[in-house]
């Protein structure tokens, strides 16, 4: 485990304890999976991944732990792909690129979007705690497959 993973685990443990939850190995693994994944996992995928390591973990524990992460603004919920709820740990202003063919969701960091959201928030005197800005289309991989 590298230094940033140790820091991340400490942050996870502190966050769970602040909300009154025990920092069990299963909950820590759920948090790791949700926070470190950059491909916007579903609760089912997190459950499957954690269950491989901790067979006694329940889907209810996954959902409760994700709710804690949402309350702490460590992940946000995205309902953007075929009704599937995905989770995004990138809490900075960004664009989600959603492929309508394969369902992939990718982050696109954009200074323009960050500036726009900052200006809107200041003008409205609004404290932004999350955002969802999605563009739908066809990803490069699916577009290349179409040409082949």
Protein Blocks (a to p, Z undefined) as FASTA:
>chain_A
ZZklmmmmmmmmmmmmmnopacdfklmmmmmmmmmpcnlpafklmmmmmmmmmmmbcfkl
mmmmmmmmmmnopaccddfbghiacddfblbdcdddddfklopacddddfklmmmmmmmm
mmnopacfbdcdddddddfklmmmmmZZ
